[in-house]
Structures are given as C-alpha cells and as structure tokens.
C-alpha cells in the first residue's frame, strides 16, 4: 500500500541520517484526541525502556504535535552535529511548552540515565 511504502521510505531515510526509529503506532483509525493522550503513550513507552535501550534523543512526532525531550544545550549540540554529519540544514519552527505531562516525561527520561 502507499502508506506502507511511505513508512518504509521514512525508516530508510531515518536509519541513514539519525539511526533507529521506534514507531509508537496506534493505527490509522485510532482516535487520538488531544496531545495529552499522545503524551501518556510517550510516558508509558519511556517508563518501560530498559537502560540498555538508552538512545541519544527522543523525538515524539505526529501530524500535529512534536515533542523533543532533553536539555536545551544537548538538543542544540545534537542538531548541529546532525547538520555537520549530513551536510544539510535542520530547520523547523518551534515553541516551548512546559505542560505538566511534558515535565514528567522530561524528568523520567533524564532521570533514568542519571542526567540532572
């Protein structure tokens, strides 16, 4: 199907530029509701990760919302490295949002691996 082909292209592109991508897929017909539902899914995923599954960064993206979790300096450094390694610019519009669920996810993610 076209959806499967697009997904395969995405994974191939991601693997070539940033590494492994985990898809938290509830299906095309899922009723996502608002960002809170998606943040709960992210929180469940992070809480079930093993220390051996530690990765460089977590980017949570859907059609409407994106959440990048980490320290600002670390995120900027990793984006700069991605640009240098790929020879391409990383550009996006963003705003910071300090909602309770985002704060919980950040603390959980950073705390799991001994990061203050």
C-alpha positions as CSV (number, residue, x, y, z in Angstrom):
1,X,0.0,0.0,0.0
2,X,1.0,3.6,-0.4
3,X,1.1,4.0,3.4
4,X,3.5,1.1,3.8
5,X,5.7,2.4,1.1
6,X,5.9,5.8,2.7
7,X,6.6,4.2,6.1
8,X,9.5,2.2,4.5
9,X,10.9,5.3,2.9
10,X,10.8,7.1,6.2
11,X,12.6,4.3,8.1
12,X,15.2,4.0,5.4
13,X,15.8,7.8,5.5
14,X,15.9,7.9,9.3
15,X,18.3,5.0,9.6
16,X,20.7,6.7,7.1
17,X,20.7,10.0,8.9
18,X,19.9,9.6,12.6
19,X,19.7,5.9,13.4
20,X,16.9,3.6,14.7
21,X,13.4,4.9,15.0
22,X,10.7,3.4,17.1
23,X,7.2,3.8,15.9
24,X,4.5,4.1,18.6
25,X,1.7,3.2,16.3
26,X,-1.8,3.0,17.4
27,X,-3.1,2.6,13.9
28,X,-4.5,4.8,11.2
29,X,-8.1,4.5,12.6
30,X,-7.1,5.4,16.2
31,X,-8.9,8.3,17.9
32,X,-6.0,10.2,19.3
33,X,-8.0,13.0,20.8
34,X,-5.6,15.7,22.1
35,X,-1.9,15.9,22.9
36,X,-2.5,14.6,26.4
37,X,-3.4,11.1,25.1
38,X,-0.2,11.0,23.0
39,X,1.9,12.2,25.9
40,X,0.5,9.4,28.0
41,X,1.6,7.0,25.3
42,X,5.1,8.5,25.3
43,X,5.3,8.3,29.1
44,X,4.3,4.6,29.0
45,X,7.0,4.0,26.4
46,X,9.7,5.8,28.3
47,X,8.8,4.1,31.6
48,X,9.1,0.6,30.0
49,X,12.5,1.3,28.5
50,X,15.5,-0.7,29.8
51,X,18.8,1.0,30.5
52,X,20.3,-0.9,27.5
53,X,17.7,0.9,25.3
54,X,19.2,4.3,26.1
55,X,19.4,6.4,23.0
56,X,20.8,9.8,22.1
57,X,17.5,11.6,22.0
58,X,13.7,11.2,21.8
59,X,11.6,13.0,19.3
60,X,7.9,12.4,19.5
61,X,6.1,13.4,16.3
62,X,2.7,13.1,14.8
63,X,0.8,15.1,12.2
64,X,0.1,18.0,14.6
65,X,2.5,17.9,17.5
66,X,6.2,17.3,18.1
67,X,7.9,16.9,21.5
68,X,11.7,16.9,21.7
69,X,12.8,15.9,25.2
70,X,16.2,16.8,26.6
71,X,18.3,19.7,27.8
72,X,18.3,22.7,25.5
73,X,22.1,22.7,25.1
74,X,22.2,18.9,24.3
75,X,19.4,19.3,21.7
76,X,21.2,22.2,20.0
77,X,24.5,20.3,20.0
78,X,22.9,17.2,18.5
79,X,21.2,19.2,15.8
80,X,24.4,20.9,15.0
81,X,26.2,17.5,14.7
82,X,23.4,16.2,12.5
83,X,23.8,19.2,10.2
84,X,27.6,18.7,10.1
85,X,27.3,14.9,9.5
86,X,24.6,15.1,6.9
87,X,25.7,18.3,5.2
88,X,22.1,19.5,5.3
89,X,20.4,22.2,7.4
90,X,17.9,21.3,10.1
91,X,15.1,23.9,10.1
92,X,11.8,23.9,12.0
93,X,9.5,26.3,13.8
94,X,9.1,25.6,17.5
95,X,7.7,26.9,20.7
96,X,8.4,25.7,24.3
97,X,5.6,24.3,26.3
98,X,6.1,23.4,29.9
99,X,2.9,21.4,30.4
100,X,2.8,19.0,33.4
101,X,3.0,15.9,31.2
102,X,5.9,17.2,29.2
103,X,7.7,17.9,32.5
104,X,7.0,14.4,33.8
105,X,8.3,12.9,30.6
106,X,11.4,15.0,30.7
107,X,12.2,14.1,34.3
108,X,11.6,10.5,33.7
109,X,13.7,10.4,30.5
110,X,16.6,12.4,32.0
111,X,16.4,10.7,35.4
112,X,16.5,7.1,34.0
113,X,20.0,7.6,32.9
114,X,21.4,9.7,35.7
115,X,21.1,13.0,33.9
116,X,20.2,16.0,36.1
